[in-house]
Amino acid sequence: RKEVEQDPGPFNVPEGATVAFNCTYSNSASQSFFWYRQDCRKEPKLLMSVYSSGNEDGRFTAQLNRASQYISLLIRDSKLSDSATYLCVGSGTYKYIFGTGTRLKVLA
Amino acid sequence: ETGVTQSPTHLIKTRGQQVTLRCSSQSGHNTVSWYQQALGQGPQFIFQYYREEENGRGNFPPRFSGLQFPNYSSELNVNALELDDSALYLCASSGDGTGLLKRQYFGPGTRLLVL
């Protein structure tokens, strides 16, 4: 089993839709959690950290479920500019462990 | 922008050659981590340098080596290049402490193509 697993997609959704991504993690990737956004041929950029109590940043909501070892990202009111690959990250003692990424395409 | 810079931005090499990639960390950061991202995959951890010492290593062969300098900038060296080494190489810097201080900030990457 991979240390961090996520559905590669692609998720094709219309503008204005709500879309959710899930990601599961193993014990070796369980110190801290993040969602990164990566545009084509660019470096990953931090979208948001994921806190135990869940957290929201505008249209984005992240949740952590330690009992089931998964994290989620919810995007509300999708915009065309949200089209990107979303990387789930769990951290070990010193390294970040990335999932393969989930591709999102928001359609006009 | 994160303040992390990498050079060169693009590079083309042939099999068997050697390559050196460079990274300048964000001001105040003393830790540099290197990642390899193949097409369609998430970044994979190569190794980390903390205060000029290797602090951890991923599942990469010894022909991947690194160095960190007193100013905390870093180099990644790859010997005997193979076709599968073609990837985006990302450098991330972070600081001491916990929470925000330990968060990793990524540079723009070096895209390496091995022919």
Backbone of each chain as ProteinMPNN parsed JSONL, in Angstrom:
{"seq_chain_A": "RKEVEQDPGPFNVPEGATVAFNCTYSNSASQSFFWYRQDCRKEPKLLMSVYSSGNEDGRFTAQLNRASQYISLLIRDSKLSDSATYLCVGSGTYKYIFGTGTRLKVLA", "coords_chain_A": {"N_chain_A": [[0.852, -1.194, 0.0], [0.516, 2.234, -0.841], [2.056, 5.046, 0.779], [0.686, 7.465, 0.798], [-2.35, 7.859, -0.702], [-4.341, 8.733, -3.481], [-7.145, 9.366, -5.629], [-6.476, 9.526, -9.026], [-8.108, 10.8, -10.85], [-9.245, 11.981, -14.106], [-11.28, 14.634, -12.7], [-13.984, 16.033, -14.079], [-15.816, 18.87, -13.981], [-18.69, 21.078, -14.0], [-18.613, 24.663, -14.11], [-19.212, 26.29, -11.015], [-19.966, 24.06, -9.642], [-19.75, 21.781, -6.814], [-17.004, 20.049, -5.591], [-15.303, 17.181, -4.347], [-12.343, 15.839, -2.95], [-10.69, 12.933, -1.84], [-8.222, 11.417, 0.284], [-6.055, 8.913, 1.38], [-3.906, 7.882, 4.083], [-0.869, 6.452, 5.437], [0.654, 5.242, 8.523], [3.257, 6.173, 8.484], [3.144, 8.607, 7.336], [1.975, 10.636, 8.859], [2.226, 12.943, 10.404], [1.815, 15.725, 9.812], [-0.454, 17.455, 7.631], [-1.263, 18.431, 4.304], [-2.716, 20.235, 1.571], [-1.7, 20.693, -1.7], [-1.546, 22.675, -4.648], [-1.001, 22.165, -8.062], [-0.095, 23.559, -11.03], [0.086, 22.978, -14.57], [3.285, 21.917, -15.433], [4.497, 23.467, -13.513], [5.782, 24.367, -10.204], [4.659, 22.743, -7.123], [2.225, 24.446, -5.155], [1.403, 25.641, -1.953], [-1.833, 25.066, -0.903], [-3.536, 24.746, 1.321], [-3.078, 24.042, 4.817], [-3.982, 21.166, 6.789], [-5.987, 20.812, 9.493], [-6.715, 19.201, 12.635], [-9.272, 19.801, 13.55], [-10.562, 20.493, 11.326], [-10.669, 22.881, 8.668], [-11.257, 26.0, 6.996], [-10.97, 27.936, 4.049], [-12.062, 30.422, 2.455], [-13.582, 29.328, -0.419], [-12.699, 26.789, -0.033], [-12.485, 23.809, 1.862], [-10.962, 21.838, 4.275], [-10.637, 18.617, 5.702], [-9.826, 16.345, 8.35], [-9.592, 12.994, 9.219], [-8.587, 11.124, 11.617], [-9.064, 8.626, 12.697], [-9.943, 7.026, 10.596], [-7.937, 7.483, 8.907], [-7.862, 9.393, 6.744], [-7.852, 12.289, 4.623], [-9.598, 15.146, 3.393], [-10.624, 17.33, 0.72], [-12.696, 19.953, -0.046], [-14.168, 21.731, -2.608], [-16.027, 24.504, -3.21], [-18.448, 26.079, -5.391], [-17.028, 25.998, -7.941], [-14.452, 27.413, -9.969], [-13.258, 28.321, -13.247], [-10.563, 28.791, -13.047], [-9.783, 27.079, -11.069], [-8.952, 24.761, -12.182], [-6.561, 22.319, -12.169], [-3.928, 20.245, -10.787], [-4.36, 18.548, -7.781], [-2.543, 17.963, -4.975], [-2.192, 15.698, -2.392], [-0.687, 15.686, 0.757], [1.205, 14.07, 3.22], [3.145, 14.303, 6.133], [6.251, 12.918, 7.205], [8.802, 12.264, 9.611], [10.821, 13.951, 8.631], [10.315, 14.38, 6.016], [8.219, 15.226, 3.221], [5.447, 13.411, 2.045], [4.025, 12.673, -0.876], [0.887, 12.26, -2.554], [-0.214, 10.912, -5.731], [-1.598, 12.864, -6.956], [-4.603, 14.549, -7.922], [-6.374, 15.219, -10.778], [-8.155, 18.062, -11.732], [-10.63, 19.4, -13.789], [-12.342, 22.2, -14.592], [-15.231, 23.005, -16.236], [-16.539, 25.278, -18.655]], "CA_chain_A": [[0.0, 0.0, 0.0], [1.27, 3.47, -0.877], [1.969, 5.812, 2.021], [-0.383, 8.447, 0.594], [-3.06, 7.454, -1.911], [-5.473, 9.541, -3.911], [-7.708, 9.05, -6.932], [-5.845, 10.431, -9.993], [-9.1, 11.487, -11.672], [-9.616, 13.383, -13.881], [-12.61, 15.069, -12.327], [-14.455, 17.099, -14.966], [-17.021, 19.392, -13.344], [-19.089, 22.37, -14.56], [-18.435, 25.853, -13.248], [-20.226, 26.437, -9.974], [-20.193, 22.794, -8.952], [-18.966, 21.441, -5.629], [-16.256, 18.817, -5.846], [-14.564, 16.737, -3.163], [-11.272, 14.864, -3.15], [-10.253, 12.245, -0.636], [-6.858, 10.924, 0.252], [-5.774, 8.095, 2.56], [-2.487, 7.919, 4.434], [-0.392, 5.412, 6.348], [1.238, 5.764, 9.765], [4.541, 6.848, 8.237], [2.892, 9.927, 6.729], [0.846, 11.072, 9.673], [2.523, 14.022, 11.353], [1.086, 16.93, 9.396], [-1.125, 17.214, 6.356], [-1.42, 19.625, 3.478], [-3.121, 20.144, 0.17], [-0.968, 21.556, -2.613], [-2.084, 22.802, -5.994], [0.073, 22.224, -9.042], [-0.481, 23.848, -12.409], [0.882, 22.227, -15.533], [4.689, 22.245, -15.609], [4.938, 24.412, -12.476], [6.013, 23.736, -8.91], [3.492, 22.705, -6.241], [2.055, 25.608, -4.273], [0.563, 25.297, -0.807], [-3.215, 25.542, -0.927], [-3.878, 24.899, 2.732], [-2.757, 22.993, 5.777], [-5.172, 20.469, 7.257], [-5.951, 20.726, 10.946], [-7.563, 18.136, 13.185], [-10.651, 20.261, 13.73], [-11.066, 20.935, 10.028], [-10.453, 24.304, 8.458], [-11.863, 26.544, 5.795], [-10.342, 29.138, 3.509], [-12.913, 30.826, 1.339], [-14.379, 28.243, -1.016], [-11.994, 25.525, 0.216], [-12.595, 23.249, 3.208], [-10.165, 20.624, 4.474], [-11.017, 17.826, 6.87], [-8.921, 15.251, 8.707], [-10.199, 11.93, 10.019], [-7.441, 10.294, 12.046], [-9.506, 7.252, 12.977], [-10.003, 6.315, 9.324], [-6.717, 7.851, 8.198], [-8.024, 10.061, 5.457], [-8.104, 13.717, 4.595], [-10.44, 15.515, 2.26], [-10.649, 18.726, 0.277], [-13.963, 20.296, -0.694], [-14.14, 23.016, -3.317], [-17.393, 24.957, -3.522], [-18.575, 27.108, -6.43], [-15.807, 25.844, -8.744], [-14.138, 28.4, -11.007], [-12.386, 27.812, -14.309], [-9.19, 28.919, -12.576], [-9.464, 25.986, -10.13], [-8.435, 23.625, -12.949], [-5.176, 22.069, -11.76], [-3.76, 18.98, -10.075], [-4.349, 18.775, -6.332], [-1.676, 16.966, -4.345], [-2.371, 15.44, -0.974], [0.638, 15.51, 1.358], [1.372, 13.758, 4.625], [4.565, 14.449, 6.423], [6.916, 12.036, 8.142], [9.681, 12.979, 10.542], [11.579, 15.011, 7.988], [10.022, 14.502, 4.593], [6.849, 15.256, 2.753], [5.081, 12.252, 1.24], [2.974, 13.151, -1.768], [0.092, 11.376, -3.389], [0.062, 11.092, -7.155], [-2.314, 14.042, -7.441], [-5.919, 14.399, -8.554], [-6.574, 16.262, -11.784], [-9.483, 18.687, -11.79], [-10.887, 20.306, -14.89], [-13.622, 22.892, -14.446], [-15.694, 23.285, -17.593], [-17.438, 26.444, -18.797]], "C_chain_A": [[0.888, 1.244, 0.0], [1.056, 4.244, 0.418], [0.869, 6.872, 1.953], [-1.048, 8.101, -0.728], [-4.214, 8.386, -2.222], [-5.889, 9.136, -5.312], [-7.114, 10.018, -7.954], [-6.83, 11.225, -10.847], [-8.922, 11.118, -13.137], [-11.062, 13.564, -13.427], [-12.959, 16.233, -13.257], [-15.778, 17.606, -14.41], [-17.392, 20.72, -13.994], [-18.776, 23.493, -13.571], [-19.568, 25.93, -12.242], [-20.491, 25.173, -9.182], [-19.356, 22.711, -7.672], [-18.281, 20.109, -5.897], [-15.439, 18.469, -4.606], [-13.519, 15.702, -3.555], [-10.947, 14.219, -1.806], [-8.861, 11.688, -0.828], [-6.662, 10.085, 1.508], [-4.273, 8.078, 2.829], [-2.153, 6.783, 5.396], [0.272, 6.062, 7.563], [2.522, 6.548, 9.532], [4.369, 8.255, 7.685], [1.845, 10.666, 7.532], [1.15, 12.21, 10.638], [1.737, 15.286, 11.046], [0.53, 16.667, 8.009], [-1.35, 18.529, 5.628], [-2.116, 19.246, 2.179], [-2.306, 21.169, -0.613], [-1.695, 21.57, -3.947], [-0.894, 22.891, -6.936], [-0.516, 22.476, -10.423], [0.517, 23.173, -13.34], [2.302, 22.783, -15.649], [5.198, 23.317, -14.636], [5.206, 23.661, -11.177], [4.728, 23.677, -8.085], [3.441, 23.948, -5.366], [1.069, 25.233, -3.172], [-0.818, 25.916, -0.957], [-3.676, 25.775, 0.504], [-3.34, 23.745, 3.556], [-4.067, 22.353, 6.213], [-5.046, 20.274, 8.756], [-6.978, 19.721, 11.448], [-9.03, 18.531, 13.27], [-11.302, 20.638, 12.412], [-10.85, 22.428, 9.879], [-10.94, 24.725, 7.082], [-11.095, 27.772, 5.367], [-11.134, 29.522, 2.271], [-13.752, 29.668, 0.843], [-13.808, 26.861, -0.723], [-12.145, 25.094, 1.673], [-11.799, 21.963, 3.264], [-10.609, 19.936, 5.747], [-9.993, 16.725, 7.081], [-9.685, 14.259, 9.553], [-9.095, 10.955, 10.405], [-7.858, 8.844, 12.27], [-9.498, 6.419, 11.684], [-8.798, 6.621, 8.436], [-6.998, 8.392, 6.795], [-8.192, 11.559, 5.669], [-8.904, 14.034, 3.346], [-10.291, 16.998, 1.954], [-11.958, 18.943, -0.467], [-13.803, 21.662, -1.346], [-15.565, 23.369, -3.691], [-17.35, 25.985, -4.643], [-17.326, 27.12, -7.327], [-15.685, 26.928, -9.812], [-13.25, 27.742, -12.061], [-10.929, 27.787, -13.847], [-8.811, 27.859, -11.537], [-8.901, 24.767, -10.862], [-6.941, 23.474, -12.684], [-5.104, 20.641, -11.241], [-3.618, 19.289, -8.594], [-3.601, 17.618, -5.67], [-1.953, 16.898, -2.855], [-0.996, 15.129, -0.382], [0.5, 15.139, 2.822], [2.846, 13.896, 4.937], [5.011, 13.389, 7.416], [7.797, 12.881, 9.037], [10.381, 14.153, 9.869], [11.182, 15.22, 6.532], [8.525, 14.646, 4.352], [6.614, 14.032, 1.879], [3.853, 12.648, 0.431], [2.162, 12.002, -2.338], [0.409, 11.667, -4.848], [-0.637, 12.322, -7.724], [-3.646, 13.677, -8.072], [-6.111, 15.556, -9.52], [-8.017, 16.746, -11.786], [-9.541, 19.575, -13.02], [-12.277, 20.893, -14.695], [-14.028, 23.397, -15.826], [-16.664, 24.456, -17.619], [-18.833, 26.009, -19.214]], "O_chain_A": [[1.877, 1.315, 0.73], [0.019, 4.119, 1.07], [0.199, 7.138, 2.951], [-0.384, 8.056, -1.764], [-4.969, 8.779, -1.333], [-5.082, 8.624, -6.087], [-7.234, 11.23, -7.773], [-6.45, 12.203, -11.491], [-8.473, 10.004, -13.408], [-11.938, 12.754, -13.733], [-12.315, 17.281, -13.227], [-16.758, 16.863, -14.369], [-16.514, 21.426, -14.491], [-18.691, 23.279, -12.362], [-20.728, 25.671, -12.565], [-21.171, 25.213, -8.157], [-18.397, 23.459, -7.479], [-18.907, 19.161, -6.373], [-14.946, 19.353, -3.905], [-13.767, 14.816, -4.372], [-10.933, 14.884, -0.77], [-8.387, 11.512, -1.95], [-7.063, 10.504, 2.594], [-3.468, 8.24, 1.912], [-3.025, 6.232, 6.069], [0.431, 7.281, 7.618], [2.841, 7.471, 10.281], [5.337, 9.008, 7.579], [0.928, 11.259, 6.965], [0.406, 12.42, 11.596], [1.075, 15.846, 11.92], [0.988, 15.77, 7.301], [-1.59, 19.575, 6.231], [-2.1, 18.09, 1.755], [-2.23, 22.342, -0.248], [-2.367, 20.609, -4.322], [0.086, 23.585, -6.665], [-1.333, 21.698, -10.916], [1.637, 22.844, -12.95], [2.496, 23.966, -15.927], [6.198, 23.985, -14.901], [4.9, 22.475, -11.058], [3.809, 24.463, -8.312], [4.467, 24.441, -4.898], [0.045, 24.597, -3.421], [-0.956, 27.128, -1.119], [-4.146, 26.858, 0.852], [-3.169, 22.629, 3.066], [-5.138, 22.931, 6.027], [-4.103, 19.641, 9.23], [-7.97, 19.431, 10.78], [-9.919, 17.7, 13.085], [-12.46, 21.055, 12.382], [-10.849, 23.158, 10.869], [-11.023, 23.927, 6.148], [-10.627, 28.552, 6.196], [-10.897, 29.005, 1.179], [-14.54, 29.093, 1.594], [-14.391, 25.858, -1.134], [-11.961, 25.889, 2.594], [-11.943, 21.097, 2.401], [-10.917, 20.586, 6.746], [-9.375, 16.235, 6.135], [-10.357, 14.646, 10.509], [-8.718, 10.079, 9.627], [-7.062, 7.932, 12.047], [-9.096, 5.256, 11.687], [-8.668, 6.073, 7.341], [-6.448, 7.915, 5.802], [-8.61, 12.023, 6.73], [-8.886, 13.285, 2.369], [-9.894, 17.799, 2.8], [-12.286, 18.209, -1.399], [-13.36, 22.621, -0.714], [-16.232, 22.62, -4.404], [-16.348, 26.676, -4.828], [-16.654, 28.145, -7.448], [-16.659, 27.307, -10.463], [-12.583, 26.741, -11.798], [-10.165, 26.89, -14.202], [-7.643, 27.752, -11.163], [-8.422, 23.833, -10.218], [-6.157, 24.387, -12.942], [-6.099, 19.916, -11.254], [-2.857, 20.172, -8.2], [-3.984, 16.454, -5.794], [-1.947, 17.911, -2.155], [-0.226, 14.376, -0.979], [-0.219, 15.793, 3.577], [3.696, 13.629, 4.087], [4.279, 13.011, 8.331], [7.562, 14.079, 9.201], [10.52, 15.223, 10.462], [11.668, 16.148, 5.886], [7.695, 14.244, 5.167], [7.468, 13.657, 1.075], [2.786, 12.921, 0.982], [2.682, 10.911, -2.574], [1.202, 12.556, -5.159], [-0.321, 12.773, -8.825], [-3.788, 12.617, -8.681], [-6.024, 16.722, -9.136], [-8.962, 15.959, -11.833], [-8.648, 20.384, -13.271], [-13.267, 20.164, -14.64], [-13.28, 24.113, -16.492], [-17.5, 24.61, -16.729], [-19.718, 26.849, -19.381]]}, "seq_chain_B": "ETGVTQSPTHLIKTRGQQVTLRCSSQSGHNTVSWYQQALGQGPQFIFQYYREEENGRGNFPPRFSGLQFPNYSSELNVNALELDDSALYLCASSGDGTGLLKRQYFGPGTRLLVL", "coords_chain_B": {"N_chain_B": [[5.663, 34.523, -4.297], [8.117, 32.115, -3.168], [10.724, 32.637, -2.449], [12.642, 30.761, -2.813], [15.091, 29.673, -4.97], [16.063, 28.074, -8.037], [18.484, 26.575, -10.185], [19.78, 25.18, -13.252], [16.844, 26.272, -15.144], [15.943, 24.569, -17.114], [17.281, 21.619, -18.614], [19.186, 19.593, -20.789], [20.485, 16.417, -21.163], [22.636, 13.616, -21.989], [22.439, 10.027, -21.83], [24.427, 8.515, -19.293], [25.909, 10.767, -18.727], [26.779, 13.346, -16.299], [25.136, 15.44, -13.898], [24.585, 18.596, -12.309], [22.489, 20.198, -10.101], [21.178, 23.216, -8.738], [20.249, 25.005, -5.736], [18.914, 27.687, -3.974], [18.154, 28.534, -0.734], [15.308, 29.849, 1.112], [15.622, 32.94, 2.827], [16.829, 32.694, 6.127], [16.2, 30.043, 6.428], [17.411, 26.756, 7.18], [17.377, 24.247, 6.194], [17.251, 22.0, 3.508], [15.372, 20.222, 1.17], [15.186, 17.715, -1.342], [13.323, 16.74, -4.189], [12.038, 14.435, -6.611], [10.059, 14.611, -9.441], [8.391, 12.69, -11.564], [6.723, 12.491, -14.751], [3.251, 12.748, -14.441], [3.22, 11.783, -11.876], [3.373, 12.146, -8.259], [5.616, 14.284, -6.393], [8.669, 12.71, -5.349], [10.536, 11.978, -2.478], [13.972, 12.665, -2.27], [16.388, 13.321, -0.743], [17.374, 15.025, 2.318], [18.966, 17.936, 3.576], [20.416, 19.242, 6.462], [21.805, 21.863, 8.106], [24.251, 21.416, 6.713], [24.577, 18.653, 6.77], [23.553, 15.391, 5.701], [20.278, 14.51, 6.338], [18.354, 12.643, 6.04], [17.117, 10.159, 3.794], [15.571, 9.156, 0.787], [14.298, 6.469, -1.286], [16.485, 6.224, -3.296], [19.194, 5.578, -5.564], [22.813, 5.464, -4.848], [24.043, 7.043, -6.783], [22.753, 9.384, -6.831], [23.529, 12.222, -5.243], [24.294, 14.716, -2.744], [24.832, 18.071, -1.478], [25.327, 20.537, 0.989], [25.874, 23.935, 1.587], [27.701, 26.349, 3.669], [26.094, 28.666, 3.598], [23.663, 27.595, 3.4], [22.629, 27.035, 0.902], [22.201, 24.582, -1.711], [23.244, 21.628, -3.526], [22.321, 19.203, -5.951], [23.547, 16.269, -7.186], [23.722, 14.113, -9.931], [24.952, 11.161, -11.092], [26.018, 9.176, -13.938], [23.72, 9.286, -15.713], [20.401, 8.121, -16.382], [17.737, 7.217, -18.652], [15.31, 7.231, -17.267], [15.731, 9.147, -15.366], [14.797, 11.485, -16.237], [12.878, 14.191, -15.389], [11.049, 16.501, -13.253], [12.879, 18.328, -11.01], [12.659, 19.226, -7.752], [13.304, 21.587, -5.247], [13.086, 22.24, -1.796], [12.834, 24.497, 0.888], [13.173, 24.87, 4.448], [12.718, 25.76, 7.932], [13.995, 25.715, 11.36], [12.288, 24.389, 14.244], [8.773, 24.197, 14.926], [5.557, 23.628, 13.363], [4.667, 26.378, 11.419], [7.301, 27.155, 11.011], [8.59, 24.869, 10.196], [7.476, 24.293, 7.813], [7.635, 23.393, 4.384], [8.926, 25.134, 1.636], [8.627, 25.461, -1.768], [10.843, 25.629, -4.584], [10.939, 26.76, -8.06], [11.732, 24.609, -9.591], [13.784, 22.363, -11.589], [13.81, 21.294, -14.829], [14.704, 18.313, -16.144], [15.88, 16.614, -18.926], [16.747, 13.545, -20.196], [18.453, 12.122, -22.789]], "CA_chain_B": [[6.885, 33.738, -4.5], [8.617, 31.537, -1.921], [12.097, 33.045, -2.163], [13.535, 29.64, -3.115], [15.444, 29.713, -6.385], [16.759, 26.901, -8.552], [19.09, 26.751, -11.508], [19.089, 25.941, -14.291], [15.407, 25.975, -15.217], [15.834, 23.419, -18.004], [18.568, 21.004, -18.922], [19.136, 18.369, -21.598], [21.718, 15.639, -21.043], [22.54, 12.285, -22.584], [22.665, 8.9, -20.913], [25.8, 8.339, -18.846], [26.497, 12.022, -18.27], [26.562, 13.756, -14.924], [24.468, 16.743, -13.842], [24.516, 19.271, -11.004], [21.389, 21.149, -9.979], [21.444, 24.112, -7.613], [19.089, 25.535, -5.028], [19.156, 28.673, -2.906], [17.014, 28.449, 0.182], [14.713, 31.095, 1.574], [16.375, 33.573, 3.904], [16.47, 32.226, 7.468], [15.99, 28.593, 6.424], [18.659, 26.011, 7.246], [17.11, 22.872, 5.745], [16.861, 21.877, 2.099], [14.944, 18.886, 0.75], [15.112, 17.551, -2.791], [12.302, 15.814, -4.647], [11.98, 14.139, -8.043], [8.689, 14.407, -9.898], [8.248, 12.162, -12.918], [5.474, 12.898, -15.393], [2.056, 12.041, -13.988], [3.408, 11.293, -10.512], [3.654, 13.145, -7.243], [7.05, 14.377, -6.06], [9.247, 11.663, -4.505], [11.624, 12.505, -1.651], [15.306, 12.127, -2.565], [17.099, 13.465, 0.537], [17.269, 16.312, 2.992], [20.178, 18.419, 4.225], [20.186, 20.145, 7.596], [23.09, 22.401, 8.591], [25.338, 20.836, 5.919], [24.635, 17.193, 6.914], [22.39, 14.661, 5.196], [19.386, 14.299, 7.474], [17.382, 11.604, 5.708], [17.231, 9.815, 2.397], [14.521, 8.31, 0.235], [14.702, 5.251, -1.973], [17.228, 6.574, -4.503], [20.53, 4.95, -5.534], [23.924, 6.325, -4.437], [24.476, 7.989, -7.811], [22.132, 10.664, -6.449], [24.225, 12.727, -4.058], [24.008, 16.128, -2.513], [25.76, 18.888, -0.71], [24.77, 21.81, 1.448], [26.958, 24.868, 1.861], [27.488, 27.123, 4.896], [25.002, 29.634, 3.454], [22.49, 26.72, 3.319], [22.274, 26.645, -0.454], [22.418, 23.141, -1.855], [23.386, 21.036, -4.85], [21.967, 17.802, -6.181], [24.363, 15.709, -8.257], [23.303, 12.799, -10.41], [25.959, 10.552, -11.97], [25.594, 8.074, -14.811], [22.303, 9.539, -15.969], [19.58, 7.14, -17.092], [16.559, 7.835, -19.276], [14.279, 7.398, -16.234], [16.024, 10.308, -14.509], [14.078, 12.637, -16.804], [11.846, 14.563, -14.405], [11.159, 17.829, -12.645], [13.561, 18.225, -9.723], [12.192, 20.301, -6.891], [14.018, 21.84, -4.008], [12.221, 22.907, -0.821], [13.576, 24.9, 2.078], [12.392, 25.003, 5.672], [13.523, 26.221, 9.063], [13.916, 24.961, 12.606], [11.09, 24.623, 15.033], [7.583, 23.409, 14.604], [4.498, 24.358, 12.69], [4.99, 27.19, 10.242], [8.747, 27.227, 10.812], [9.065, 23.657, 9.535], [6.803, 24.107, 6.53], [8.562, 23.399, 3.26], [8.595, 26.065, 0.564], [9.212, 24.894, -2.973], [11.341, 26.431, -5.683], [10.251, 26.527, -9.335], [12.123, 23.336, -10.177], [14.639, 22.214, -12.772], [13.285, 20.223, -15.681], [15.817, 17.58, -16.743], [15.555, 15.636, -19.962], [17.884, 12.686, -20.512], [18.224, 11.484, -24.1]], "C_chain_B": [[7.461, 33.283, -3.16], [9.987, 32.042, -1.542], [13.097, 31.925, -2.368], [13.816, 29.673, -4.614], [16.212, 28.463, -6.776], [17.353, 27.227, -9.917], [19.746, 25.436, -11.933], [17.598, 25.616, -14.287], [15.166, 24.734, -16.067], [17.226, 22.913, -18.346], [18.34, 19.77, -19.783], [20.495, 17.692, -21.51], [21.528, 14.327, -21.79], [22.88, 11.228, -21.544], [24.138, 8.789, -20.567], [26.473, 9.615, -18.365], [26.175, 12.276, -16.81], [25.919, 15.151, -14.926], [24.496, 17.28, -12.414], [23.407, 20.303, -11.039], [21.6, 21.951, -8.698], [20.177, 24.714, -7.036], [19.56, 26.543, -3.985], [17.926, 28.724, -2.026], [16.498, 29.836, 0.536], [15.535, 31.638, 2.739], [15.883, 33.089, 5.271], [16.225, 30.737, 7.557], [17.315, 27.861, 6.398], [18.525, 24.579, 6.737], [16.667, 22.891, 4.293], [16.518, 20.426, 1.81], [14.851, 18.856, -0.762], [14.08, 16.471, -3.123], [12.428, 15.622, -6.153], [10.526, 13.912, -8.419], [8.688, 13.966, -11.355], [6.871, 12.551, -13.451], [4.304, 12.062, -14.871], [2.137, 11.484, -12.578], [3.521, 12.454, -9.539], [5.158, 13.198, -6.979], [7.48, 13.258, -5.111], [10.466, 12.225, -3.782], [12.939, 11.836, -2.008], [16.149, 12.135, -1.291], [16.907, 14.864, 1.081], [18.615, 16.662, 3.618], [19.806, 19.428, 5.299], [21.546, 20.559, 8.123], [24.265, 21.606, 8.016], [25.492, 19.319, 6.054], [23.389, 16.56, 6.294], [21.556, 14.197, 6.373], [18.382, 13.18, 7.245], [17.441, 11.375, 4.226], [16.065, 8.927, 1.981], [15.126, 7.14, -0.515], [15.344, 5.575, -3.326], [18.635, 6.003, -4.411], [21.624, 5.959, -5.198], [24.395, 7.297, -5.511], [23.752, 9.332, -7.688], [22.833, 11.117, -5.168], [23.977, 14.213, -3.924], [25.049, 16.788, -1.644], [24.981, 20.091, -0.207], [25.927, 22.683, 1.908], [26.668, 25.674, 3.127], [26.38, 28.161, 4.796], [23.659, 28.916, 3.252], [21.969, 26.494, 1.907], [22.687, 25.191, -0.649], [22.597, 22.756, -3.316], [22.885, 19.605, -4.833], [22.803, 17.343, -7.368], [23.81, 14.344, -8.642], [24.359, 12.314, -11.388], [25.317, 9.498, -12.855], [24.104, 8.161, -15.126], [21.647, 8.422, -16.772], [18.352, 7.856, -17.655], [15.473, 8.14, -18.24], [14.556, 8.549, -15.271], [15.364, 11.569, -15.05], [12.9, 12.964, -15.898], [11.99, 16.03, -14.062], [11.791, 17.64, -11.274], [13.23, 19.472, -8.904], [13.025, 20.38, -5.634], [13.042, 22.557, -3.079], [13.055, 23.301, 0.381], [12.623, 25.062, 3.26], [13.32, 25.415, 6.804], [13.421, 25.292, 10.24], [12.577, 25.18, 13.263], [9.944, 23.757, 14.583], [6.6, 24.265, 13.824], [4.989, 25.102, 11.461], [6.476, 27.203, 9.958], [9.262, 26.014, 10.051], [8.421, 23.442, 8.172], [7.82, 24.222, 5.409], [8.038, 24.302, 2.151], [9.354, 25.645, -0.682], [9.713, 25.946, -3.944], [10.629, 26.051, -6.969], [10.659, 25.247, -10.043], [13.093, 23.461, -11.338], [14.089, 21.04, -13.564], [14.448, 19.592, -16.419], [15.299, 16.581, -17.752], [16.817, 14.859, -20.294], [17.577, 11.939, -21.809], [19.149, 10.297, -24.313]], "O_chain_B": [[7.318, 33.967, -2.147], [10.386, 31.884, -0.388], [14.288, 32.115, -2.124], [12.892, 29.698, -5.427], [16.917, 27.869, -5.962], [16.818, 28.025, -10.686], [20.211, 24.668, -11.091], [17.146, 24.776, -13.508], [14.277, 23.937, -15.766], [18.203, 23.663, -18.365], [17.415, 18.995, -19.539], [21.528, 18.317, -21.751], [20.415, 13.969, -22.174], [23.516, 11.503, -20.527], [25.0, 8.946, -21.432], [27.491, 9.559, -17.675], [25.418, 11.542, -16.174], [26.136, 15.94, -15.846], [24.439, 16.522, -11.445], [23.387, 21.179, -11.905], [22.127, 21.443, -7.708], [19.179, 24.909, -7.729], [20.485, 26.279, -3.217], [16.807, 28.926, -2.499], [17.155, 30.85, 0.296], [16.077, 30.873, 3.538], [14.682, 33.074, 5.54], [16.057, 30.209, 8.656], [18.241, 28.267, 5.697], [19.464, 23.79, 6.842], [15.82, 23.691, 3.897], [17.27, 19.515, 2.157], [14.482, 19.848, -1.391], [13.976, 15.447, -2.448], [12.864, 16.519, -6.875], [9.837, 13.11, -7.789], [8.947, 14.759, -12.26], [5.971, 12.896, -12.685], [4.36, 10.833, -14.859], [1.224, 10.79, -12.13], [3.736, 13.598, -9.938], [5.883, 12.259, -7.306], [6.75, 12.903, -4.185], [11.321, 12.867, -4.392], [13.033, 10.609, -2.05], [16.572, 11.082, -0.815], [16.366, 15.753, 0.423], [19.316, 15.788, 4.128], [19.003, 20.335, 5.083], [22.345, 19.719, 8.538], [25.158, 21.181, 8.749], [26.438, 18.75, 5.511], [22.3, 17.13, 6.357], [22.067, 13.565, 7.296], [17.641, 12.811, 8.156], [17.777, 12.284, 3.467], [15.631, 8.055, 2.735], [16.318, 6.856, -0.394], [14.797, 5.233, -4.375], [19.213, 5.942, -3.326], [21.396, 7.168, -5.253], [25.074, 8.275, -5.199], [24.103, 10.297, -8.366], [22.732, 10.458, -4.133], [23.518, 14.878, -4.853], [25.993, 16.167, -1.155], [24.09, 20.6, -0.887], [26.857, 22.199, 2.554], [25.535, 25.691, 3.609], [25.779, 28.509, 5.812], [22.645, 29.554, 2.968], [20.955, 25.82, 1.733], [23.437, 24.639, 0.156], [22.158, 23.466, -4.22], [23.008, 18.894, -3.835], [22.769, 17.96, -8.433], [23.476, 13.528, -7.783], [24.633, 12.97, -12.393], [24.23, 8.996, -12.57], [23.335, 7.242, -14.846], [22.233, 7.858, -17.697], [17.979, 8.94, -17.205], [14.801, 9.168, -18.317], [13.704, 8.888, -14.449], [15.373, 12.607, -14.389], [12.031, 12.123, -15.665], [12.914, 16.71, -14.508], [11.285, 16.866, -10.461], [13.49, 20.604, -9.315], [13.398, 19.367, -5.042], [12.256, 23.392, -3.529], [13.892, 22.525, 0.843], [11.438, 25.35, 3.095], [14.543, 25.418, 6.657], [12.836, 24.213, 10.146], [11.82, 26.068, 12.869], [10.129, 22.721, 13.945], [6.794, 25.469, 13.652], [5.639, 24.533, 10.584], [6.884, 27.255, 8.798], [10.26, 26.11, 9.337], [8.782, 22.509, 7.455], [8.743, 25.034, 5.467], [6.866, 24.243, 1.78], [10.575, 25.492, -0.656], [9.108, 27.004, -4.112], [9.811, 25.131, -6.982], [10.001, 24.837, -10.999], [13.208, 24.507, -11.977], [13.925, 19.939, -13.04], [15.107, 20.247, -17.227], [14.391, 15.799, -17.467], [17.842, 15.448, -20.636], [16.58, 11.223, -21.912], [19.091, 9.649, -25.358]]}, "name": "protein", "num_of_chains": 2, "seq": "RKEVEQDPGPFNVPEGATVAFNCTYSNSASQSFFWYRQDCRKEPKLLMSVYSSGNEDGRFTAQLNRASQYISLLIRDSKLSDSATYLCVGSGTYKYIFGTGTRLKVLAETGVTQSPTHLIKTRGQQVTLRCSSQSGHNTVSWYQQALGQGPQFIFQYYREEENGRGNFPPRFSGLQFPNYSSELNVNALELDDSALYLCASSGDGTGLLKRQYFGPGTRLLVL"}
